[in-house]
Amino acid sequence: MKTFFADPYASWQRGTNENHNGLIRRYLPKGTSFNDLTQEELDDIVWEINNRSRKILNFSTLQEVFNLWGVFGFKVECGRVNLPTTFQKSIQDQ
């Protein structure tokens, strides 16, 4: 299996990683002490990040897509999720 290692100090080679770092920094700015955070606070931050709507999912959350996985079919092409019209209507009805 081929493995890619990004060059040091080349953040453009780690786009998704850097995006998630930015999301985490919204809740935990640099210099934040993790000793002052409870597990519940960390779990809340993780939940909020994981339940954000995403443009690539037609502004649905990952949970909404996974909940409808067995009900509606969708396919991924070139990194884009093409959701059927029935899925889009069900999201609007919620």
FIVOLO-979659 format. One record per residue: x, y, z of N, C-alpha, C in turn. Coordinates in nm, 2 decimals, padded with zeros to 4 digits. Atoms other than C-alpha are relative to their C-alpha. Layout:
BEGIN
R    n.X    n.Y    n.Z   ca.X   ca.Y   ca.Z    c.X    c.Y    c.Z
R      X      Y      Z      X      Y      Z      X      Y      Z
...
***
This chain:
BEGIN
R    n.X    n.Y    n.Z   ca.X   ca.Y   ca.Z    c.X    c.Y    c.Z
R  00.08 -00.12  00.00  00.00  00.00  00.00  00.09  00.12  00.00
R -00.08 -00.12  00.01  00.14  00.34 -00.10 -00.05  00.09  00.12
R  00.03 -00.10 -00.10  00.15  00.60  00.18  00.06  00.13 -00.03
R -00.05 -00.13  00.02  00.18  00.97  00.15  00.03  00.07  00.13
R -00.04 -00.08 -00.11  00.37  01.18  00.40  00.02  00.14 -00.04
R -00.01 -00.14  00.03  00.33  01.55  00.39  00.13  00.05  00.04
R -00.12 -00.07 -00.04  00.63  01.77  00.40 -00.02  00.08  00.12
R  00.01 -00.08 -00.11  00.71  01.95  00.72 -00.03  00.15 -00.04
R  00.04 -00.14  00.03  00.55  02.30  00.73 -00.07  00.02 -00.13
R  00.08 -00.01  00.13  00.34  02.23  00.42 -00.14 -00.03  00.03
R  00.14  00.02 -00.04 -00.01  02.28  00.56 -00.09 -00.02 -00.12
R  00.08  00.02  00.12 -00.15  02.29  00.20 -00.01 -00.15 -00.04
R  00.00  00.14  00.03 -00.07  01.92  00.18 -00.09 -00.08  00.09
R  00.08  00.07 -00.10 -00.29  01.84  00.48 -00.14  00.08  00.02
R  00.11 -00.09  00.00 -00.61  02.03  00.39 -00.11 -00.04  00.10
R  00.11  00.05 -00.09 -00.87  01.82  00.58  00.05  00.01  00.15
R -00.06 -00.01 -00.14 -00.64  01.80  00.89  00.00  00.15  00.04
R -00.01 -00.14 -00.04 -00.58  02.18  00.89 -00.14  00.06  00.02
R  00.14 -00.04 -00.02 -00.96  02.24  00.85 -00.05 -00.04  00.13
R  00.05  00.05 -00.13 -01.04  02.03  01.15  00.08  00.07  00.12
R -00.07 -00.07 -00.10 -00.76  02.20  01.35 -00.06  00.14  00.02
R  00.07 -00.13 -00.01 -00.93  02.53  01.27 -00.13 -00.01  00.07
R  00.12  00.02 -00.07 -01.26  02.40  01.39  00.02 -00.02  00.15
R -00.03  00.02 -00.15 -01.11  02.28  01.72  00.05  00.13  00.06
R -00.05 -00.13 -00.05 -00.94  02.62  01.76 -00.11  00.10  00.03
R  00.12 -00.09 -00.03 -01.28  02.79  01.76 -00.05 -00.02  00.14
R  00.04  00.03 -00.13 -01.35  02.61  02.08  00.11  00.01  00.10
R -00.12  00.01 -00.09 -01.00  02.57  02.23  00.11  00.08 -00.07
R -00.11 -00.08  00.05 -00.77  02.86  02.14  00.13 -00.05  00.04
R -00.13  00.04 -00.04 -00.40  02.81  02.15  00.03  00.05  00.14
R -00.03 -00.03 -00.14 -00.27  02.80  02.50 -00.10 -00.04  00.10
R  00.10  00.05 -00.09 -00.59  02.65  02.64  00.06 -00.12  00.08
R -00.05  00.11 -00.08 -00.51  02.42  02.93 -00.11 -00.11  00.00
R  00.09  00.11  00.00 -00.67  02.08  02.89 -00.03 -00.05  00.14
R  00.02  00.04 -00.14 -00.63  02.03  03.27 -00.13  00.06  00.05
R  00.12 -00.07 -00.05 -00.92  02.28  03.31 -00.13 -00.05 -00.06
R  00.12  00.05  00.07 -01.16  02.09  03.08 -00.05 -00.13  00.06
R  00.05  00.13 -00.05 -01.39  01.81  03.19 -00.02 -00.08 -00.13
R  00.03  00.09  00.11 -01.46  01.51  02.98 -00.13  00.04 -00.07
R  00.13 -00.04  00.05 -01.82  01.63  02.94  00.02  00.12 -00.10
R -00.02 -00.11  00.09 -01.70  01.96  02.79  00.07 -00.04 -00.13
R -00.06  00.05  00.12 -01.47  01.78  02.55 -00.10 -00.08 -00.09
R  00.10  00.08  00.07 -01.75  01.54  02.45 -00.10  00.10 -00.07
R  00.09 -00.10  00.06 -01.98  01.85  02.38  00.07  00.06 -00.12
R -00.07 -00.06  00.12 -01.71  02.00  02.15  00.01 -00.10 -00.11
R  00.00  00.11  00.11 -01.67  01.67  01.96 -00.13 -00.01 -00.06
R  00.13  00.02  00.06 -02.04  01.64  01.92 -00.04  00.12 -00.09
R  00.03 -00.12  00.08 -02.08  02.00  01.79  00.08  00.00 -00.13
R -00.07  00.01  00.12 -01.80  01.95  01.54 -00.05 -00.11 -00.09
R  00.05  00.12  00.08 -01.93  01.61  01.42 -00.14  00.02 -00.05
R  00.14 -00.03  00.05 -02.28  01.75  01.38 -00.02  00.13 -00.07
R  00.01 -00.12  00.08 -02.20  02.05  01.17 -00.06 -00.04 -00.14
R  00.04  00.03  00.14 -02.38  02.07  00.84  00.12  00.03 -00.09
R -00.12 -00.01  00.09 -02.14  02.03  00.55 -00.05  00.02 -00.15
R  00.04 -00.04  00.14 -02.16  02.18  00.20  00.01 -00.12 -00.09
R -00.01  00.12  00.09 -02.04  01.85  00.04 -00.11 -00.10  00.02
R  00.11  00.09 -00.02 -02.34  01.68  00.19 -00.13  00.08 -00.02
R  00.11 -00.09  00.03 -02.58  01.95  00.06 -00.06  00.06  00.13
R  00.03 -00.06 -00.12 -02.57  02.11  00.40 -00.08 -00.08  00.10
R  00.05  00.10 -00.10 -02.68  01.80  00.59  00.11 -00.03  00.09
R -00.10  00.04 -00.09 -02.50  01.67  00.89  00.04 -00.15 -00.03
R -00.04  00.14  00.02 -02.31  01.34  00.89 -00.10 -00.09  00.06
R  00.10  00.08 -00.07 -02.57  01.20  01.13 -00.12 -00.02 -00.09
R  00.11  00.01  00.09 -02.85  01.28  00.89  00.02 -00.09 -00.11
R -00.03  00.09  00.11 -02.68  01.11  00.61  00.01 -00.15  00.04
R -00.02  00.14 -00.05 -02.59  00.80  00.81 -00.14 -00.06  00.04
R  00.13  00.05 -00.04 -02.95  00.78  00.95 -00.08 -00.04 -00.12
R  00.08  00.03  00.12 -03.09  00.78  00.59  00.07 -00.10 -00.09
R -00.08  00.08  00.09 -02.82  00.55  00.45 -00.08 -00.12 -00.05
R  00.08  00.12  00.03 -03.05  00.24  00.46 -00.13  00.03 -00.07
R  00.13 -00.03  00.05 -03.36  00.43  00.35  00.02  00.06 -00.15
R -00.02 -00.06  00.13 -03.22  00.63  00.05  00.14 -00.03 -00.04
R -00.13  00.03  00.05 -02.93  00.55 -00.17  00.07  00.13 -00.05
R -00.07 -00.11  00.06 -02.66  00.80 -00.27  00.13 -00.04 -00.04
R -00.13  00.04  00.05 -02.34  00.79 -00.45  00.10  00.12  00.01
R -00.10 -00.10 -00.01 -02.01  00.97 -00.43  00.08  00.00 -00.13
R -00.08 -00.02  00.12 -01.84  01.11 -00.74  00.09  00.11  00.01
R -00.10 -00.11 -00.01 -01.52  01.30 -00.74  00.00  00.07  00.13
R  00.00 -00.06 -00.13 -01.55  01.37 -00.37 -00.13  00.08  00.03
R  00.13 -00.07 -00.02 -01.90  01.51 -00.41 -00.11 -00.10  00.03
R  00.11  00.10 -00.03 -02.21  01.34 -00.26 -00.12  00.05 -00.08
R  00.12 -00.03  00.07 -02.50  01.34 -00.50 -00.12 -00.06  00.06
R  00.11  00.06 -00.07 -02.81  01.30 -00.29 -00.13  00.01 -00.09
R  00.12  00.00  00.08 -03.14  01.20 -00.46 -00.10  00.11  00.05
R  00.10 -00.10 -00.03 -03.43  01.45 -00.46 -00.08 -00.04  00.12
R  00.08  00.05 -00.11 -03.62  01.24 -00.21  00.07  00.03  00.13
R -00.07 -00.03 -00.12 -03.34  01.28  00.04  00.00  00.15  00.03
R  00.00 -00.15 -00.02 -03.32  01.66 -00.01 -00.14  00.04  00.06
R  00.13 -00.03 -00.05 -03.70  01.68  00.04 -00.02 -00.04  00.15
R  00.01  00.04 -00.14 -03.68  01.48  00.36  00.07  00.08  00.10
R -00.07 -00.09 -00.08 -03.42  01.71  00.50 -00.07  00.13  00.02
R  00.07 -00.12  00.00 -03.63  02.01  00.42 -00.12 -00.01  00.09
R  00.12  00.02 -00.08 -03.93  01.86  00.59  00.02 -00.01  00.15
R -00.03  00.02 -00.14 -03.75  01.81  00.92 -00.01  00.13  00.08
***
